[in-house]
């Protein structure tokens, strides 16, 4: 996993935790797709620092993918989910 990931949307470098890297590998989510998700996915904030970012990917069969992230001095990706749906 590259150390030079940068998210334009949040103007921060991206840190992907070990747990999130493992989930990305299990779910076949490459860095390029993660960056696309972070830059253009729909957001829902839990509070001022924690949020979920999700989007549908046309050529995937696992519904939406979602990143749980924390806004710190960098954007920390805590985990990556698939078969995701927003709770209403």
N, CA, C and O atoms as a GROMACS GRO file, in nm:
protein
  352
    1UNK      N    1   0.085  -0.117   0.000
    1UNK     CA    2   0.000   0.000   0.000
    1UNK      C    3   0.089   0.123   0.000
    1UNK      O    4   0.185   0.132   0.078
    2UNK      N    5   0.059   0.215  -0.085
    2UNK     CA    6   0.138   0.336  -0.101
    2UNK      C    7   0.127   0.425   0.022
    2UNK      O    8   0.021   0.432   0.085
    3UNK      N    9   0.235   0.493   0.056
    3UNK     CA   10   0.234   0.587   0.167
    3UNK      C   11   0.196   0.727   0.121
    3UNK      O   12   0.174   0.815   0.205
    4UNK      N   13   0.187   0.751  -0.009
    4UNK     CA   14   0.167   0.886  -0.062
    4UNK      C   15   0.022   0.913  -0.103
    4UNK      O   16  -0.002   0.997  -0.190
    5UNK      N   17  -0.073   0.844  -0.044
    5UNK     CA   18  -0.213   0.867  -0.080
    5UNK      C   19  -0.256   1.005  -0.032
    5UNK      O   20  -0.223   1.047   0.079
    6UNK      N   21  -0.330   1.074  -0.116
    6UNK     CA   22  -0.378   1.208  -0.083
    6UNK      C   23  -0.521   1.224  -0.132
    6UNK      O   24  -0.554   1.186  -0.244
    7UNK      N   25  -0.606   1.278  -0.047
    7UNK     CA   26  -0.746   1.299  -0.081
    7UNK      C   27  -0.769   1.446  -0.112
    7UNK      O   28  -0.754   1.532  -0.025
    8UNK      N   29  -0.805   1.475  -0.237
    8UNK     CA   30  -0.831   1.612  -0.279
    8UNK      C   31  -0.951   1.672  -0.205
    8UNK      O   32  -0.946   1.787  -0.161
    9UNK      N   33  -1.055   1.595  -0.191
    9UNK     CA   34  -1.179   1.645  -0.130
    9UNK      C   35  -1.157   1.703   0.010
    9UNK      O   36  -1.210   1.809   0.042
   10UNK      N   37  -1.080   1.633   0.091
   10UNK     CA   38  -1.056   1.676   0.228
   10UNK      C   39  -0.921   1.746   0.245
   10UNK      O   40  -0.888   1.790   0.355
   11UNK      N   41  -0.845   1.757   0.138
   11UNK     CA   42  -0.713   1.822   0.139
   11UNK      C   43  -0.625   1.768   0.252
   11UNK      O   44  -0.566   1.842   0.330
   12UNK      N   45  -0.619   1.635   0.254
   12UNK     CA   46  -0.539   1.567   0.357
   12UNK      C   47  -0.472   1.443   0.298
   12UNK      O   48  -0.522   1.382   0.203
   13UNK      N   49  -0.359   1.409   0.356
   13UNK     CA   50  -0.298   1.280   0.326
   13UNK      C   51  -0.387   1.172   0.387
   13UNK      O   52  -0.460   1.198   0.484
   14UNK      N   53  -0.381   1.053   0.331
   14UNK     CA   54  -0.466   0.942   0.374
   14UNK      C   55  -0.380   0.837   0.446
   14UNK      O   56  -0.277   0.794   0.394
   15UNK      N   57  -0.424   0.797   0.563
   15UNK     CA   58  -0.362   0.686   0.635
   15UNK      C   59  -0.463   0.572   0.638
   15UNK      O   60  -0.575   0.589   0.686
   16UNK      N   61  -0.424   0.457   0.588
   16UNK     CA   62  -0.510   0.339   0.587
   16UNK      C   63  -0.460   0.246   0.696
   16UNK      O   64  -0.345   0.200   0.692
   17UNK      N   65  -0.544   0.217   0.794
   17UNK     CA   66  -0.504   0.129   0.904
   17UNK      C   67  -0.477  -0.013   0.853
   17UNK      O   68  -0.518  -0.050   0.743
   18UNK      N   69  -0.407  -0.090   0.934
   18UNK     CA   70  -0.381  -0.229   0.899
   18UNK      C   71  -0.513  -0.303   0.877
   18UNK      O   72  -0.527  -0.379   0.781
   19UNK      N   73  -0.609  -0.280   0.966
   19UNK     CA   74  -0.740  -0.346   0.952
   19UNK      C   75  -0.805  -0.310   0.818
   19UNK      O   76  -0.855  -0.398   0.748
   20UNK      N   77  -0.804  -0.183   0.782
   20UNK     CA   78  -0.864  -0.141   0.655
   20UNK      C   79  -0.788  -0.201   0.536
   20UNK      O   80  -0.851  -0.242   0.438
   21UNK      N   81  -0.655  -0.207   0.544
   21UNK     CA   82  -0.577  -0.269   0.435
   21UNK      C   83  -0.617  -0.416   0.417
   21UNK      O   84  -0.631  -0.464   0.305
   22UNK      N   85  -0.635  -0.486   0.529
   22UNK     CA   86  -0.677  -0.627   0.522
   22UNK      C   87  -0.815  -0.639   0.458
   22UNK      O   88  -0.836  -0.727   0.374
   23UNK      N   89  -0.910  -0.553   0.497
   23UNK     CA   90  -1.044  -0.557   0.437
   23UNK      C   91  -1.037  -0.524   0.288
   23UNK      O   92  -1.109  -0.585   0.209
   24UNK      N   93  -0.954  -0.428   0.249
   24UNK     CA   94  -0.939  -0.394   0.107
   24UNK      C   95  -0.891  -0.517   0.029
   24UNK      O   96  -0.943  -0.546  -0.079
   25UNK      N   97  -0.793  -0.587   0.082
   25UNK     CA   98  -0.740  -0.706   0.014
   25UNK      C   99  -0.847  -0.813   0.004
   25UNK      O  100  -0.864  -0.872  -0.103
   26UNK      N  101  -0.921  -0.839   0.112
   26UNK     CA  102  -1.027  -0.940   0.111
   26UNK      C  103  -1.136  -0.907   0.010
   26UNK      O  104  -1.195  -0.997  -0.050
   27UNK      N  105  -1.163  -0.778  -0.007
   27UNK     CA  106  -1.277  -0.735  -0.089
   27UNK      C  107  -1.235  -0.682  -0.225
   27UNK      O  108  -1.316  -0.624  -0.298
   28UNK      N  109  -1.108  -0.704  -0.260
   28UNK     CA  110  -1.056  -0.664  -0.390
   28UNK      C  111  -1.085  -0.516  -0.421
   28UNK      O  112  -1.140  -0.482  -0.526
   29UNK      N  113  -1.046  -0.430  -0.328
   29UNK     CA  114  -1.063  -0.286  -0.345
   29UNK      C  115  -0.924  -0.224  -0.356
   29UNK      O  116  -0.855  -0.209  -0.254
   30UNK      N  117  -0.881  -0.189  -0.477
   30UNK     CA  118  -0.748  -0.132  -0.495
   30UNK      C  119  -0.742   0.014  -0.446
   30UNK      O  120  -0.845   0.077  -0.424
   31UNK      N  121  -0.620   0.065  -0.429
   31UNK     CA  122  -0.600   0.203  -0.384
   31UNK      C  123  -0.673   0.303  -0.472
   31UNK      O  124  -0.733   0.398  -0.421
   32UNK      N  125  -0.670   0.283  -0.602
   32UNK     CA  126  -0.736   0.378  -0.693
   32UNK      C  127  -0.885   0.387  -0.664
   32UNK      O  128  -0.942   0.496  -0.668
   33UNK      N  129  -0.948   0.274  -0.637
   33UNK     CA  130  -1.091   0.275  -0.604
   33UNK      C  131  -1.115   0.340  -0.468
   33UNK      O  132  -1.212   0.413  -0.451
   34UNK      N  133  -1.028   0.315  -0.372
   34UNK     CA  134  -1.039   0.380  -0.242
   34UNK      C  135  -1.033   0.532  -0.258
   34UNK      O  136  -1.115   0.603  -0.201
   35UNK      N  137  -0.936   0.581  -0.335
   35UNK     CA  138  -0.925   0.726  -0.354
   35UNK      C  139  -1.047   0.783  -0.426
   35UNK      O  140  -1.093   0.892  -0.391
   36UNK      N  141  -1.100   0.711  -0.524
   36UNK     CA  142  -1.221   0.756  -0.591
   36UNK      C  143  -1.336   0.764  -0.491
   36UNK      O  144  -1.411   0.862  -0.490
   37UNK      N  145  -1.351   0.662  -0.407
   37UNK     CA  146  -1.453   0.661  -0.304
   37UNK      C  147  -1.439   0.782  -0.212
   37UNK      O  148  -1.538   0.852  -0.186
   38UNK      N  149  -1.319   0.807  -0.164
   38UNK     CA  150  -1.296   0.919  -0.072
   38UNK      C  151  -1.325   1.054  -0.137
   38UNK      O  152  -1.376   1.145  -0.072
   39UNK      N  153  -1.291   1.066  -0.265
   39UNK     CA  154  -1.308   1.195  -0.334
   39UNK      C  155  -1.450   1.222  -0.381
   39UNK      O  156  -1.490   1.338  -0.386
   40UNK      N  157  -1.527   1.118  -0.416
   40UNK     CA  158  -1.659   1.147  -0.476
   40UNK      C  159  -1.776   1.074  -0.410
   40UNK      O  160  -1.891   1.097  -0.448
   41UNK      N  161  -1.750   0.988  -0.313
   41UNK     CA  162  -1.858   0.914  -0.249
   41UNK      C  163  -1.951   1.003  -0.167
   41UNK      O  164  -1.915   1.115  -0.130
   42UNK      N  165  -2.071   0.952  -0.140
   42UNK     CA  166  -2.166   1.023  -0.054
   42UNK      C  167  -2.119   1.014   0.090
   42UNK      O  168  -2.064   0.913   0.133
   43UNK      N  169  -2.140   1.122   0.165
   43UNK     CA  170  -2.093   1.126   0.304
   43UNK      C  171  -2.209   1.135   0.402
   43UNK      O  172  -2.314   1.194   0.374
   44UNK      N  173  -2.187   1.075   0.518
   44UNK     CA  174  -2.277   1.090   0.633
   44UNK      C  175  -2.187   1.105   0.755
   44UNK      O  176  -2.104   1.019   0.783
   45UNK      N  177  -2.205   1.214   0.826
   45UNK     CA  178  -2.123   1.243   0.943
   45UNK      C  179  -2.187   1.188   1.070
   45UNK      O  180  -2.307   1.204   1.092
   46UNK      N  181  -2.105   1.122   1.153
   46UNK     CA  182  -2.148   1.080   1.287
   46UNK      C  183  -2.133   1.199   1.382
   46UNK      O  184  -2.218   1.222   1.467
   47UNK      N  185  -2.024   1.272   1.366
   47UNK     CA  186  -1.999   1.395   1.441
   47UNK      C  187  -1.902   1.477   1.358
   47UNK      O  188  -1.886   1.450   1.239
   48UNK      N  189  -1.838   1.576   1.416
   48UNK     CA  190  -1.753   1.666   1.337
   48UNK      C  191  -1.627   1.600   1.284
   48UNK      O  192  -1.563   1.652   1.193
   49UNK      N  193  -1.589   1.486   1.340
   49UNK     CA  194  -1.464   1.420   1.298
   49UNK      C  195  -1.484   1.282   1.235
   49UNK      O  196  -1.397   1.237   1.161
   50UNK      N  197  -1.595   1.215   1.262
   50UNK     CA  198  -1.614   1.077   1.214
   50UNK      C  199  -1.726   1.072   1.111
   50UNK      O  200  -1.832   1.133   1.129
   51UNK      N  201  -1.699   0.998   1.004
   51UNK     CA  202  -1.800   0.989   0.899
   51UNK      C  203  -1.784   0.860   0.820
   51UNK      O  204  -1.684   0.788   0.831
   52UNK      N  205  -1.886   0.833   0.740
   52UNK     CA  206  -1.885   0.723   0.645
   52UNK      C  207  -1.889   0.784   0.506
   52UNK      O  208  -1.955   0.886   0.484
   53UNK      N  209  -1.819   0.722   0.414
   53UNK     CA  210  -1.820   0.764   0.274
   53UNK      C  211  -1.853   0.640   0.192
   53UNK      O  212  -1.784   0.538   0.202
   54UNK      N  213  -1.959   0.647   0.111
   54UNK     CA  214  -2.005   0.528   0.038
   54UNK      C  215  -2.041   0.562  -0.105
   54UNK      O  216  -2.077   0.676  -0.136
   55UNK      N  217  -2.029   0.462  -0.191
   55UNK     CA  218  -2.072   0.478  -0.330
   55UNK      C  219  -2.095   0.341  -0.392
   55UNK      O  220  -2.039   0.240  -0.350
   56UNK      N  221  -2.181   0.341  -0.493
   56UNK     CA  222  -2.202   0.221  -0.574
   56UNK      C  223  -2.095   0.217  -0.681
   56UNK      O  224  -2.052   0.320  -0.732
   57UNK      N  225  -2.053   0.098  -0.715
   57UNK     CA  226  -1.953   0.078  -0.821
   57UNK      C  227  -2.017  -0.012  -0.925
   57UNK      O  228  -2.050  -0.127  -0.897
   58UNK      N  229  -2.033   0.040  -1.045
   58UNK     CA  230  -2.111  -0.026  -1.150
   58UNK      C  231  -2.068  -0.169  -1.180
   58UNK      O  232  -2.154  -0.256  -1.199
   59UNK      N  233  -1.939  -0.196  -1.184
   59UNK     CA  234  -1.895  -0.330  -1.225
   59UNK      C  235  -1.873  -0.425  -1.108
   59UNK      O  236  -1.812  -0.530  -1.124
   60UNK      N  237  -1.922  -0.389  -0.991
   60UNK     CA  238  -1.911  -0.477  -0.873
   60UNK      C  239  -2.049  -0.533  -0.839
   60UNK      O  240  -2.150  -0.468  -0.864
   61UNK      N  241  -2.051  -0.651  -0.784
   61UNK     CA  242  -2.177  -0.717  -0.750
   61UNK      C  243  -2.206  -0.711  -0.600
   61UNK      O  244  -2.296  -0.781  -0.552
   62UNK      N  245  -2.132  -0.629  -0.526
   62UNK     CA  246  -2.148  -0.629  -0.380
   62UNK      C  247  -2.209  -0.500  -0.327
   62UNK      O  248  -2.173  -0.451  -0.220
   63UNK      N  249  -2.305  -0.444  -0.405
   63UNK     CA  250  -2.377  -0.324  -0.362
   63UNK      C  251  -2.280  -0.211  -0.343
   63UNK      O  252  -2.183  -0.199  -0.419
   64UNK      N  253  -2.302  -0.128  -0.245
   64UNK     CA  254  -2.212  -0.014  -0.221
   64UNK      C  255  -2.090  -0.058  -0.141
   64UNK      O  256  -2.095  -0.153  -0.063
   65UNK      N  257  -1.982   0.016  -0.163
   65UNK     CA  258  -1.867   0.003  -0.075
   65UNK      C  259  -1.865   0.127   0.014
   65UNK      O  260  -1.915   0.233  -0.025
   66UNK      N  261  -1.807   0.114   0.131
   66UNK     CA  262  -1.810   0.223   0.228
   66UNK      C  263  -1.681   0.224   0.308
   66UNK      O  264  -1.629   0.120   0.346
   67UNK      N  265  -1.630   0.345   0.334
   67UNK     CA  266  -1.515   0.363   0.421
   67UNK      C  267  -1.560   0.436   0.546
   67UNK      O  268  -1.628   0.538   0.538
   68UNK      N  269  -1.521   0.384   0.662
   68UNK     CA  270  -1.540   0.456   0.788
   68UNK      C  271  -1.410   0.532   0.812
   68UNK      O  272  -1.303   0.472   0.820
   69UNK      N  273  -1.421   0.665   0.823
   69UNK     CA  274  -1.301   0.748   0.831
   69UNK      C  275  -1.308   0.846   0.948
   69UNK      O  276  -1.416   0.877   0.999
   70UNK      N  277  -1.192   0.894   0.987
   70UNK     CA  278  -1.178   0.995   1.091
   70UNK      C  279  -1.096   1.110   1.033
   70UNK      O  280  -0.991   1.089   0.973
   71UNK      N  281  -1.146   1.232   1.052
   71UNK     CA  282  -1.075   1.351   1.008
   71UNK      C  283  -0.982   1.397   1.119
   71UNK      O  284  -1.026   1.452   1.220
   72UNK      N  285  -0.854   1.373   1.100
   72UNK     CA  286  -0.752   1.420   1.193
   72UNK      C  287  -0.659   1.511   1.114
   72UNK      O  288  -0.704   1.578   1.021
   73UNK      N  289  -0.532   1.515   1.148
   73UNK     CA  290  -0.438   1.591   1.065
   73UNK      C  291  -0.423   1.525   0.929
   73UNK      O  292  -0.372   1.586   0.834
   74UNK      N  293  -0.467   1.403   0.920
   74UNK     CA  294  -0.478   1.329   0.793
   74UNK      C  295  -0.611   1.257   0.796
   74UNK      O  296  -0.678   1.253   0.899
   75UNK      N  297  -0.650   1.201   0.685
   75UNK     CA  298  -0.776   1.126   0.675
   75UNK      C  299  -0.744   0.981   0.710
   75UNK      O  300  -0.673   0.914   0.635
   76UNK      N  301  -0.795   0.932   0.820
   76UNK     CA  302  -0.766   0.797   0.866
   76UNK      C  303  -0.880   0.705   0.824
   76UNK      O  304  -0.994   0.723   0.866
   77UNK      N  305  -0.847   0.606   0.742
   77UNK     CA  306  -0.945   0.506   0.698
   77UNK      C  307  -0.939   0.392   0.798
   77UNK      O  308  -0.839   0.321   0.807
   78UNK      N  309  -1.049   0.375   0.875
   78UNK     CA  310  -1.052   0.275   0.981
   78UNK      C  311  -1.091   0.137   0.930
   78UNK      O  312  -1.035   0.036   0.973
   79UNK      N  313  -1.187   0.132   0.837
   79UNK     CA  314  -1.229   0.004   0.779
   79UNK      C  315  -1.297   0.031   0.646
   79UNK      O  316  -1.337   0.143   0.615
   80UNK      N  317  -1.309  -0.075   0.567
   80UNK     CA  318  -1.379  -0.072   0.439
   80UNK      C  319  -1.485  -0.181   0.442
   80UNK      O  320  -1.456  -0.297   0.473
   81UNK      N  321  -1.608  -0.143   0.411
   81UNK     CA  322  -1.718  -0.238   0.410
   81UNK      C  323  -1.769  -0.257   0.267
   81UNK      O  324  -1.748  -0.171   0.182
   82UNK      N  325  -1.836  -0.368   0.242
   82UNK     CA  326  -1.907  -0.389   0.117
   82UNK      C  327  -2.044  -0.446   0.151
   82UNK      O  328  -2.073  -0.473   0.267
   83UNK      N  329  -2.127  -0.463   0.051
   83UNK     CA  330  -2.268  -0.499   0.076
   83UNK      C  331  -2.328  -0.398   0.176
   83UNK      O  332  -2.405  -0.435   0.264
   84UNK      N  333  -2.293  -0.272   0.158
   84UNK     CA  334  -2.332  -0.167   0.251
   84UNK      C  335  -2.462  -0.102   0.208
   84UNK      O  336  -2.491  -0.091   0.089
   85UNK      N  337  -2.541  -0.059   0.306
   85UNK     CA  338  -2.658   0.025   0.277
   85UNK      C  339  -2.672   0.125   0.391
   85UNK      O  340  -2.641   0.094   0.506
   86UNK      N  341  -2.719   0.243   0.359
   86UNK     CA  342  -2.739   0.346   0.460
   86UNK      C  343  -2.856   0.307   0.549
   86UNK      O  344  -2.959   0.261   0.500
   87UNK      N  345  -2.840   0.323   0.680
   87UNK     CA  346  -2.951   0.304   0.772
   87UNK      C  347  -3.038   0.427   0.766
   87UNK      O  348  -2.986   0.539   0.767
   88UNK      N  349  -3.165   0.409   0.761
   88UNK     CA  350  -3.258   0.524   0.753
   88UNK      C  351  -3.314   0.556   0.888
   88UNK      O  352  -3.393   0.649   0.901
   0.00000   0.00000   0.00000
